[in-house]
Amino acid sequence: MPEKNTLEIFKPWLLERQTELLVDIIAAREAAVAAAAATGIDATDVNDLEDQASKRERTTLQDAEEQRDHDELADVQAALARFTEGSYGTCINCAQPIDFPRLEAIPAAARCLACQRQWEASRVPEAKASWI
Ligand SMILES: [Zn+2]
């Protein structure tokens, strides 16, 4: 079982990753707003702008990348919240310690490998379907 002190090494990584993802997401949003402005759409709601821009300007790949950034940001922020709670490194499903090599590979991992596989198998594979 990894020591709490050892797990602390992941915190700066998570904080840095959070910043990177926020920068990416803000840049993508600004690009969407700029694209919408360039097409003469006058709307103040950013989500509207994103919807319209995504239909007009952006590729499915860019949308998928942005969605992945959002998903990863949610994972990273949840991991940071678990640091605050003191539950970081513990599987949110079975409460067993997550293997250290798994955390090294995926510091934002919320589940041990066994629970992650079960969880992925139980999900509706809509996210994956859009990749095909
Ligand atoms: Zn588990």
Backbone and ligand atoms as CSV (ligand in chain L), in Angstrom:
chain,resi,resn,atom,element,x,y,z
A,1,MET,N,N,0.846,-1.202,0.000
A,1,MET,CA,C,0.000,0.000,0.000
A,1,MET,C,C,0.876,1.245,0.000
A,2,PRO,N,N,0.637,2.134,-0.951
A,2,PRO,CA,C,1.494,3.332,-1.033
A,2,PRO,C,C,1.299,4.239,0.166
A,3,GLU,N,N,2.355,4.857,0.593
A,3,GLU,CA,C,2.288,5.819,1.696
A,3,GLU,C,C,1.656,7.115,1.205
A,4,LYS,N,N,1.002,7.797,2.126
A,4,LYS,CA,C,0.425,9.108,1.801
A,4,LYS,C,C,1.500,10.074,1.268
A,5,ASN,N,N,2.660,10.027,1.893
A,5,ASN,CA,C,3.758,10.907,1.465
A,5,ASN,C,C,4.130,10.664,0.008
A,6,THR,N,N,4.088,9.398,-0.386
A,6,THR,CA,C,4.443,9.046,-1.749
A,6,THR,C,C,3.378,9.545,-2.722
A,7,LEU,N,N,2.123,9.421,-2.301
A,7,LEU,CA,C,1.030,9.869,-3.158
A,7,LEU,C,C,1.097,11.374,-3.397
A,8,GLU,N,N,1.667,12.093,-2.448
A,8,GLU,CA,C,1.776,13.554,-2.580
A,8,GLU,C,C,2.503,13.969,-3.867
A,9,ILE,N,N,3.354,13.088,-4.386
A,9,ILE,CA,C,4.089,13.463,-5.604
A,9,ILE,C,C,3.147,13.703,-6.783
A,10,PHE,N,N,1.931,13.146,-6.707
A,10,PHE,CA,C,1.001,13.309,-7.827
A,10,PHE,C,C,0.260,14.644,-7.781
A,11,LYS,N,N,0.276,15.295,-6.612
A,11,LYS,CA,C,-0.521,16.517,-6.475
A,11,LYS,C,C,-0.026,17.641,-7.393
A,12,PRO,N,N,1.273,17.942,-7.400
A,12,PRO,CA,C,1.735,18.998,-8.317
A,12,PRO,C,C,1.439,18.658,-9.773
A,13,TRP,N,N,1.544,17.371,-10.111
A,13,TRP,CA,C,1.243,16.944,-11.494
A,13,TRP,C,C,-0.212,17.257,-11.811
A,14,LEU,N,N,-1.098,16.920,-10.888
A,14,LEU,CA,C,-2.533,17.144,-11.110
A,14,LEU,C,C,-2.841,18.639,-11.231
A,15,LEU,N,N,-2.198,19.433,-10.374
A,15,LEU,CA,C,-2.423,20.884,-10.426
A,15,LEU,C,C,-1.949,21.449,-11.757
A,16,GLU,N,N,-0.795,20.978,-12.207
A,16,GLU,CA,C,-0.245,21.450,-13.476
A,16,GLU,C,C,-1.142,21.023,-14.641
A,17,ARG,N,N,-1.605,19.783,-14.568
A,17,ARG,CA,C,-2.477,19.254,-15.620
A,17,ARG,C,C,-3.795,20.032,-15.653
A,18,GLN,N,N,-4.296,20.368,-14.476
A,18,GLN,CA,C,-5.536,21.142,-14.404
A,18,GLN,C,C,-5.357,22.474,-15.136
A,19,THR,N,N,-4.227,23.128,-14.905
A,19,THR,CA,C,-3.956,24.410,-15.564
A,19,THR,C,C,-3.869,24.228,-17.076
A,20,GLU,N,N,-3.144,23.194,-17.497
A,20,GLU,CA,C,-3.003,22.939,-18.942
A,20,GLU,C,C,-4.364,22.742,-19.600
A,21,LEU,N,N,-5.193,21.938,-18.949
A,21,LEU,CA,C,-6.508,21.630,-19.527
A,21,LEU,C,C,-7.382,22.868,-19.572
A,22,LEU,N,N,-7.331,23.681,-18.505
A,22,LEU,CA,C,-8.124,24.909,-18.493
A,22,LEU,C,C,-7.681,25.842,-19.615
A,23,VAL,N,N,-6.370,25.938,-19.820
A,23,VAL,CA,C,-5.850,26.786,-20.899
A,23,VAL,C,C,-6.352,26.279,-22.257
A,24,ASP,N,N,-6.294,24.947,-22.439
A,24,ASP,CA,C,-6.779,24.347,-23.694
A,24,ASP,C,C,-8.261,24.630,-23.906
A,25,ILE,N,N,-9.024,24.442,-22.846
A,25,ILE,CA,C,-10.482,24.584,-22.955
A,25,ILE,C,C,-10.849,26.040,-23.239
A,26,ILE,N,N,-10.176,26.957,-22.539
A,26,ILE,CA,C,-10.455,28.382,-22.761
A,26,ILE,C,C,-10.061,28.772,-24.183
A,27,ALA,N,N,-8.924,28.273,-24.646
A,27,ALA,CA,C,-8.473,28.578,-26.015
A,27,ALA,C,C,-9.483,28.058,-27.034
A,28,ALA,N,N,-9.986,26.852,-26.804
A,28,ALA,CA,C,-10.959,26.253,-27.728
A,28,ALA,C,C,-12.242,27.076,-27.725
A,29,ARG,N,N,-12.644,27.525,-26.529
A,29,ARG,CA,C,-13.861,28.323,-26.415
A,29,ARG,C,C,-13.694,29.657,-27.138
A,30,GLU,N,N,-12.522,30.272,-26.940
A,30,GLU,CA,C,-12.268,31.550,-27.609
A,30,GLU,C,C,-12.248,31.379,-29.122
A,31,ALA,N,N,-11.680,30.267,-29.560
A,31,ALA,CA,C,-11.653,29.987,-31.002
A,31,ALA,C,C,-13.074,29.814,-31.525
A,32,ALA,N,N,-13.925,29.166,-30.724
A,32,ALA,CA,C,-15.318,28.953,-31.133
A,32,ALA,C,C,-16.050,30.289,-31.205
A,33,VAL,N,N,-15.794,31.144,-30.225
A,33,VAL,CA,C,-16.430,32.466,-30.213
A,33,VAL,C,C,-15.951,33.275,-31.421
A,34,ALA,N,N,-14.655,33.216,-31.685
A,34,ALA,CA,C,-14.091,33.947,-32.817
A,34,ALA,C,C,-14.663,33.426,-34.134
A,35,ALA,N,N,-14.805,32.115,-34.239
A,35,ALA,CA,C,-15.365,31.504,-35.449
A,35,ALA,C,C,-16.809,31.948,-35.634
A,36,ALA,N,N,-17.547,31.991,-34.542
A,36,ALA,CA,C,-18.938,32.418,-34.608
A,36,ALA,C,C,-19.020,33.892,-35.006
A,37,ALA,N,N,-18.140,34.701,-34.434
A,37,ALA,CA,C,-18.122,36.129,-34.753
A,37,ALA,C,C,-17.797,36.333,-36.234
A,38,ALA,N,N,-16.876,35.511,-36.737
A,38,ALA,CA,C,-16.460,35.622,-38.135
A,38,ALA,C,C,-17.602,35.281,-39.089
A,39,THR,N,N,-18.542,34.448,-38.617
A,39,THR,CA,C,-19.670,34.085,-39.472
A,39,THR,C,C,-20.859,35.007,-39.245
A,40,GLY,N,N,-20.658,36.027,-38.398
A,40,GLY,CA,C,-21.694,37.029,-38.216
A,40,GLY,C,C,-22.804,36.626,-37.265
A,41,ILE,N,N,-22.560,35.592,-36.489
A,41,ILE,CA,C,-23.577,35.182,-35.518
A,41,ILE,C,C,-23.503,36.117,-34.318
A,42,ASP,N,N,-24.644,36.670,-33.954
A,42,ASP,CA,C,-24.682,37.556,-32.802
A,42,ASP,C,C,-25.418,36.844,-31.669
A,43,ALA,N,N,-24.628,36.287,-30.778
A,43,ALA,CA,C,-25.222,35.606,-29.627
A,43,ALA,C,C,-24.307,35.806,-28.431
A,44,THR,N,N,-24.887,35.888,-27.278
A,44,THR,CA,C,-24.069,36.130,-26.093
A,44,THR,C,C,-23.797,34.847,-25.327
A,45,ASP,N,N,-24.610,33.838,-25.552
A,45,ASP,CA,C,-24.426,32.592,-24.812
A,45,ASP,C,C,-23.291,31.779,-25.440
A,46,VAL,N,N,-22.291,31.494,-24.627
A,46,VAL,CA,C,-21.110,30.803,-25.155
A,46,VAL,C,C,-21.463,29.400,-25.631
A,47,ASN,N,N,-22.372,28.736,-24.942
A,47,ASN,CA,C,-22.749,27.390,-25.362
A,47,ASN,C,C,-23.434,27.421,-26.723
A,48,ASP,N,N,-24.271,28.429,-26.910
A,48,ASP,CA,C,-24.889,28.622,-28.215
A,48,ASP,C,C,-23.828,28.815,-29.288
A,49,LEU,N,N,-22.890,29.673,-28.967
A,49,LEU,CA,C,-21.811,29.942,-29.917
A,49,LEU,C,C,-21.060,28.665,-30.234
A,50,GLU,N,N,-20.804,27.893,-29.201
A,50,GLU,CA,C,-20.069,26.653,-29.420
A,50,GLU,C,C,-20.868,25.700,-30.293
A,51,ASP,N,N,-22.170,25.610,-30.009
A,51,ASP,CA,C,-23.016,24.724,-30.811
A,51,ASP,C,C,-22.989,25.136,-32.275
A,52,GLN,N,N,-23.193,26.426,-32.493
A,52,GLN,CA,C,-23.252,26.914,-33.865
A,52,GLN,C,C,-21.898,26.778,-34.551
A,53,ALA,N,N,-20.858,27.137,-33.790
A,53,ALA,CA,C,-19.517,27.030,-34.364
A,53,ALA,C,C,-19.194,25.583,-34.682
A,54,SER,N,N,-19.631,24.678,-33.815
A,54,SER,CA,C,-19.281,23.274,-34.049
A,54,SER,C,C,-19.969,22.774,-35.304
A,55,LYS,N,N,-21.162,23.273,-35.575
A,55,LYS,CA,C,-21.858,22.848,-36.784
A,55,LYS,C,C,-21.182,23.421,-38.032
A,56,ARG,N,N,-20.710,24.657,-37.909
A,56,ARG,CA,C,-20.220,25.350,-39.096
A,56,ARG,C,C,-18.730,25.143,-39.353
A,57,GLU,N,N,-17.967,25.204,-38.271
A,57,GLU,CA,C,-16.527,25.372,-38.452
A,57,GLU,C,C,-15.696,24.166,-38.014
A,58,ARG,N,N,-16.170,23.504,-37.012
A,58,ARG,CA,C,-15.257,22.574,-36.369
A,58,ARG,C,C,-15.495,21.151,-36.823
A,59,THR,N,N,-14.427,20.394,-36.771
A,59,THR,CA,C,-14.519,19.012,-37.186
A,59,THR,C,C,-14.918,18.148,-36.000
A,60,THR,N,N,-15.354,16.965,-36.316
A,60,THR,CA,C,-15.694,16.009,-35.263
A,60,THR,C,C,-14.479,15.716,-34.398
A,61,LEU,N,N,-13.320,15.697,-35.022
A,61,LEU,CA,C,-12.106,15.413,-34.268
A,61,LEU,C,C,-11.847,16.482,-33.218
A,62,GLN,N,N,-12.004,17.743,-33.612
A,62,GLN,CA,C,-11.793,18.824,-32.643
A,62,GLN,C,C,-12.795,18.739,-31.509
A,63,ASP,N,N,-14.040,18.436,-31.845
A,63,ASP,CA,C,-15.059,18.283,-30.814
A,63,ASP,C,C,-14.689,17.162,-29.851
A,64,ALA,N,N,-14.209,16.071,-30.413
A,64,ALA,CA,C,-13.848,14.927,-29.588
A,64,ALA,C,C,-12.688,15.279,-28.667
A,65,GLU,N,N,-11.725,16.047,-29.218
A,65,GLU,CA,C,-10.587,16.459,-28.391
A,65,GLU,C,C,-11.041,17.365,-27.264
A,66,GLU,N,N,-11.961,18.272,-27.578
A,66,GLU,CA,C,-12.437,19.189,-26.557
A,66,GLU,C,C,-13.214,18.427,-25.489
A,67,GLN,N,N,-14.014,17.482,-25.933
A,67,GLN,CA,C,-14.774,16.669,-24.987
A,67,GLN,C,C,-13.829,15.892,-24.079
A,68,ARG,N,N,-12.742,15.411,-24.685
A,68,ARG,CA,C,-11.760,14.654,-23.905
A,68,ARG,C,C,-11.099,15.558,-22.869
A,69,ASP,N,N,-10.812,16.810,-23.263
A,69,ASP,CA,C,-10.244,17.770,-22.309
A,69,ASP,C,C,-11.199,17.996,-21.142
A,70,HIS,N,N,-12.485,18.162,-21.465
A,70,HIS,CA,C,-13.489,18.385,-20.415
A,70,HIS,C,C,-13.547,17.179,-19.482
A,71,ASP,N,N,-13.562,15.989,-20.078
A,71,ASP,CA,C,-13.639,14.773,-19.275
A,71,ASP,C,C,-12.413,14.638,-18.382
A,72,GLU,N,N,-11.233,14.918,-18.975
A,72,GLU,CA,C,-10.009,14.768,-18.190
A,72,GLU,C,C,-9.961,15.806,-17.078
A,73,LEU,N,N,-10.412,17.031,-17.393
A,73,LEU,CA,C,-10.429,18.079,-16.366
A,73,LEU,C,C,-11.309,17.640,-15.192
A,74,ALA,N,N,-12.456,17.060,-15.506
A,74,ALA,CA,C,-13.348,16.584,-14.435
A,74,ALA,C,C,-12.643,15.526,-13.593
A,75,ASP,N,N,-11.919,14.614,-14.252
A,75,ASP,CA,C,-11.182,13.567,-13.532
A,75,ASP,C,C,-10.090,14.159,-12.657
A,76,VAL,N,N,-9.355,15.136,-13.223
A,76,VAL,CA,C,-8.243,15.748,-12.495
A,76,VAL,C,C,-8.774,16.515,-11.277
A,77,GLN,N,N,-9.874,17.249,-11.481
A,77,GLN,CA,C,-10.424,18.023,-10.362
A,77,GLN,C,C,-10.992,17.106,-9.281
A,78,ALA,N,N,-11.576,15.993,-9.711
A,78,ALA,CA,C,-12.080,15.020,-8.735
A,78,ALA,C,C,-10.914,14.423,-7.937
A,79,ALA,N,N,-9.796,14.169,-8.617
A,79,ALA,CA,C,-8.622,13.623,-7.943
A,79,ALA,C,C,-8.076,14.633,-6.928
A,80,LEU,N,N,-8.052,15.905,-7.305
A,80,LEU,CA,C,-7.587,16.946,-6.377
A,80,LEU,C,C,-8.528,17.047,-5.168
A,81,ALA,N,N,-9.818,16.881,-5.414
A,81,ALA,CA,C,-10.789,16.900,-4.309
A,81,ALA,C,C,-10.530,15.725,-3.370
A,82,ARG,N,N,-10.139,14.585,-3.952
A,82,ARG,CA,C,-9.841,13.418,-3.100
A,82,ARG,C,C,-8.572,13.654,-2.293
A,83,PHE,N,N,-7.640,14.433,-2.836
A,83,PHE,CA,C,-6.464,14.823,-2.049
A,83,PHE,C,C,-6.907,15.601,-0.817
A,84,THR,N,N,-7.829,16.541,-1.032
A,84,THR,CA,C,-8.324,17.368,0.064
A,84,THR,C,C,-9.020,16.506,1.117
A,85,GLU,N,N,-9.780,15.517,0.633
A,85,GLU,CA,C,-10.508,14.635,1.554
A,85,GLU,C,C,-9.595,13.605,2.213
A,86,GLY,N,N,-8.428,13.406,1.613
A,86,GLY,CA,C,-7.516,12.393,2.132
A,86,GLY,C,C,-7.800,11.006,1.585
A,87,SER,N,N,-8.613,10.924,0.523
A,87,SER,CA,C,-8.945,9.613,-0.032
A,87,SER,C,C,-8.249,9.359,-1.362
A,88,TYR,N,N,-7.328,10.249,-1.731
A,88,TYR,CA,C,-6.622,10.053,-3.004
A,88,TYR,C,C,-5.858,8.733,-2.980
A,89,GLY,N,N,-5.911,8.024,-4.128
A,89,GLY,CA,C,-5.172,6.763,-4.227
A,89,GLY,C,C,-5.988,5.576,-3.754
A,90,THR,N,N,-7.238,5.853,-3.342
A,90,THR,CA,C,-8.132,4.785,-2.898
A,90,THR,C,C,-9.257,4.660,-3.921
A,91,CYS,N,N,-9.550,3.441,-4.318
A,91,CYS,CA,C,-10.600,3.199,-5.319
A,91,CYS,C,C,-11.943,3.704,-4.799
A,92,ILE,N,N,-12.651,4.494,-5.629
A,92,ILE,CA,C,-13.939,5.039,-5.195
A,92,ILE,C,C,-15.029,3.976,-5.190
A,93,ASN,N,N,-14.761,2.826,-5.792
A,93,ASN,CA,C,-15.764,1.756,-5.797
A,93,ASN,C,C,-15.559,0.781,-4.641
A,94,CYS,N,N,-14.355,0.227,-4.568
A,94,CYS,CA,C,-14.148,-0.872,-3.613
A,94,CYS,C,C,-13.309,-0.449,-2.409
A,95,ALA,N,N,-12.854,0.834,-2.401
A,95,ALA,CA,C,-12.105,1.386,-1.264
A,95,ALA,C,C,-10.757,0.704,-1.022
A,96,GLN,N,N,-10.301,-0.061,-1.996
A,96,GLN,CA,C,-8.962,-0.651,-1.911
A,96,GLN,C,C,-7.950,0.332,-2.492
A,97,PRO,N,N,-6.688,0.252,-2.029
A,97,PRO,CA,C,-5.672,1.143,-2.616
A,97,PRO,C,C,-5.493,0.858,-4.104
A,98,ILE,N,N,-5.375,1.927,-4.880
A,98,ILE,CA,C,-5.102,1.786,-6.314
A,98,ILE,C,C,-3.605,1.499,-6.466
A,99,ASP,N,N,-3.281,0.547,-7.332
A,99,ASP,CA,C,-1.869,0.189,-7.539
A,99,ASP,C,C,-1.051,1.419,-7.905
A,100,PHE,N,N,0.114,1.516,-7.289
A,100,PHE,CA,C,0.968,2.678,-7.541
A,100,PHE,C,C,1.328,2.839,-9.023
A,101,PRO,N,N,1.694,1.753,-9.724
A,101,PRO,CA,C,2.000,1.908,-11.164
A,101,PRO,C,C,0.815,2.460,-11.963
A,102,ARG,N,N,-0.410,2.106,-11.534
A,102,ARG,CA,C,-1.596,2.637,-12.214
A,102,ARG,C,C,-1.683,4.153,-12.002
A,103,LEU,N,N,-1.405,4.611,-10.793
A,103,LEU,CA,C,-1.439,6.048,-10.514
A,103,LEU,C,C,-0.312,6.765,-11.261
A,104,GLU,N,N,0.821,6.077,-11.378
A,104,GLU,CA,C,1.928,6.691,-12.136
A,104,GLU,C,C,1.523,6.885,-13.589
A,105,ALA,N,N,0.778,5.912,-14.133
A,105,ALA,CA,C,0.324,6.000,-15.523
A,105,ALA,C,C,-0.826,6.993,-15.649
A,106,ILE,N,N,-1.754,6.952,-14.686
A,106,ILE,CA,C,-2.948,7.803,-14.720
A,106,ILE,C,C,-3.148,8.400,-13.327
A,107,PRO,N,N,-2.494,9.539,-13.054
A,107,PRO,CA,C,-2.601,10.105,-11.700
A,107,PRO,C,C,-4.029,10.478,-11.296
A,108,ALA,N,N,-4.905,10.703,-12.279
A,108,ALA,CA,C,-6.289,11.078,-11.948
A,108,ALA,C,C,-7.188,9.854,-11.784
A,109,ALA,N,N,-6.625,8.659,-11.836
A,109,ALA,CA,C,-7.437,7.441,-11.745
A,109,ALA,C,C,-8.255,7.434,-10.456
A,110,ALA,N,N,-9.546,7.143,-10.609
A,110,ALA,CA,C,-10.445,7.129,-9.451
A,110,ALA,C,C,-10.733,5.711,-8.979
A,111,ARG,N,N,-10.419,4.750,-9.850
A,111,ARG,CA,C,-10.752,3.366,-9.535
A,111,ARG,C,C,-9.535,2.474,-9.727
A,112,CYS,N,N,-9.527,1.369,-9.021
A,112,CYS,CA,C,-8.521,0.354,-9.282
A,112,CYS,C,C,-8.822,-0.255,-10.660
A,113,LEU,N,N,-7.871,-0.996,-11.177
A,113,LEU,CA,C,-8.010,-1.507,-12.543
A,113,LEU,C,C,-9.245,-2.400,-12.684
A,114,ALA,N,N,-9.477,-3.258,-11.712
A,114,ALA,CA,C,-10.619,-4.187,-11.781
A,114,ALA,C,C,-11.929,-3.409,-11.823
A,115,CYS,N,N,-12.066,-2.397,-10.949
A,115,CYS,CA,C,-13.307,-1.616,-10.904
A,115,CYS,C,C,-13.446,-0.768,-12.167
A,116,GLN,N,N,-12.328,-0.253,-12.678
A,116,GLN,CA,C,-12.375,0.553,-13.889
A,116,GLN,C,C,-12.900,-0.272,-15.060
A,117,ARG,N,N,-12.422,-1.509,-15.149
A,117,ARG,CA,C,-12.854,-2.380,-16.253
A,117,ARG,C,C,-14.341,-2.667,-16.151
A,118,GLN,N,N,-14.798,-2.949,-14.938
A,118,GLN,CA,C,-16.228,-3.202,-14.717
A,118,GLN,C,C,-17.043,-1.972,-15.085
A,119,TRP,N,N,-16.551,-0.807,-14.648
A,119,TRP,CA,C,-17.277,0.440,-14.879
A,119,TRP,C,C,-17.375,0.728,-16.372
A,120,GLU,N,N,-16.255,0.547,-17.075
A,120,GLU,CA,C,-16.259,0.804,-18.519
A,120,GLU,C,C,-17.183,-0.167,-19.244
A,121,ALA,N,N,-17.191,-1.411,-18.793
A,121,ALA,CA,C,-18.043,-2.420,-19.423
A,121,ALA,C,C,-19.516,-2.106,-19.196
A,122,SER,N,N,-19.824,-1.432,-18.093
A,122,SER,CA,C,-21.225,-1.154,-17.755
A,122,SER,C,C,-21.741,0.122,-18.414
A,123,ARG,N,N,-20.828,0.905,-18.965
A,123,ARG,CA,C,-21.253,2.156,-19.586
A,123,ARG,C,C,-21.828,1.921,-20.974
A,124,VAL,N,N,-22.773,2.776,-21.346
A,124,VAL,CA,C,-23.248,2.775,-22.727
A,124,VAL,C,C,-22.098,3.311,-23.579
A,125,PRO,N,N,-21.668,2.547,-24.567
A,125,PRO,CA,C,-20.452,2.956,-25.292
A,125,PRO,C,C,-20.684,4.060,-26.321
A,126,GLU,N,N,-21.473,5.063,-25.974
A,126,GLU,CA,C,-21.763,6.130,-26.933
A,126,GLU,C,C,-20.514,6.968,-27.228
A,127,ALA,N,N,-19.711,7.200,-26.194
A,127,ALA,CA,C,-18.498,8.012,-26.392
A,127,ALA,C,C,-17.563,7.318,-27.371
A,128,LYS,N,N,-17.454,5.989,-27.214
A,128,LYS,CA,C,-16.567,5.244,-28.098
A,128,LYS,C,C,-17.137,5.161,-29.507
A,129,ALA,N,N,-18.452,5.035,-29.589
A,129,ALA,CA,C,-19.093,4.890,-30.898
A,129,ALA,C,C,-18.768,6.090,-31.806
A,130,SER,N,N,-18.688,7.281,-31.199
A,130,SER,CA,C,-18.440,8.474,-32.015
A,130,SER,C,C,-17.018,8.510,-32.578
A,131,TRP,N,N,-16.164,7.659,-32.029
A,131,TRP,CA,C,-14.778,7.627,-32.498
A,131,TRP,C,C,-14.616,6.769,-33.751
A,132,ILE,N,N,-15.558,5.886,-33.951
A,132,ILE,CA,C,-15.401,4.916,-35.052
A,132,ILE,C,C,-15.727,5.568,-36.395
L,1,ZN,ZN,ZN,-11.758,-0.983,-6.955
